[in-house]
Amino acid sequence: MLIDLYIYYRVREDDAPHLVARVQRMQTELRQNLNVTTSLKRRPLAEDGLQTWMEIYSATSADFQTTLDATAAKHDVLSLIQGKRHVEQFVDVLSCA
């Protein structure tokens, strides 16, 4: 069964340019090494100086999150995030039936 990961978190507006560079390098590495589809999004408006961002990883294996966590640490992504990275997993409805 393939899993889509949706990971959201908050980042200070001042840290956003630094974080985008780190996440882009991380996602490039994951695409090249694991052939996963990646995406990076954010809400259009900041709230109290914080932006909400979302990383998306489509059709990943069950053990992908372990690799993702290690790659995020390698690229020092977590140091610029405010609070927790929230991870949501979804599967296609037809594969659940």
N, C-alpha and C positions, 0 to 999 in steps of 0.2 A: 504494500500500500504506500503510495506517495503522499507526502505531507507538505502543505503550504504553511510557512511560518510568517506571522505578522508580529513585528517587534516594535513597540512604541515606547517613547521616553521623552523627557524634556531637556532642553539645552538653553543656556543663556544666550541671548542674541549676540553678545560680544564674543562668545566662543564658537558660534555657528561656522564662521569661515574655516576655523581650524578643524572642527569636527567633520565638516563635509569632505575635506581633503583626506582625512584618515579613513572615513567610511568608504569613500570612493576607491582608495587603494586596497582596502580590505575586500570590497566586493569584486574588484578586478581580479584579485588573487583567487577568490572562490570560483568565479566564472571560469578562469583559465584552468585551475586545477581540478575542479569537480563538475564543470559544465552545468552549473545551476543558473537559472534565470534570477536576476536580482533587480531590485528597484529601491529607490530612496525618495521619500516624499516628506512633506511637512504641511502642517495646517497653514492657511494663508495669513492668519493674524497671530501675533504674539499676545500673550496675556501676562501681565506683571513682569515684563522683560524676559519671558521664557517662550520659546517656540516648542511645539510638539512635533516630533519627527517620527517617521515610520520606515523601517526597513522591511522589505518583502522578499522572500525566497520561495520560489515556486517549484513544486514537484521534487521535493527533497526526500532523501532516504530517512529511515527512522533514527539513524545515528548521526544525522547531519548537525544537530544542535550542539553536540559535543565538539565537533570540528569548528563550528561557528564561534562558540565561546572561546576556544583557544585562539582562533584567528583574531577575534576582537581584542583579546588581551595582548596579543603580539603587536597589534597596531595602536595600542593604547587608546582605544575608543572610550572605555569606561570612565576614564579620568575627567572627561568633559561633560559627562551626563549628570544631570541633577536628579537625584532619587534613583529609582529602580528601573531597569529595563523590563518591560512587561512583554512576555512571550505568549502568543496565542497560536494554537495549531488548528488547522482546518484540513479536511479531506473532501474530495469530490463526493457528492451525495450518492451517485451511482456506485461508487466503490464501497460504500457503507452498506448497501442493501444486500 
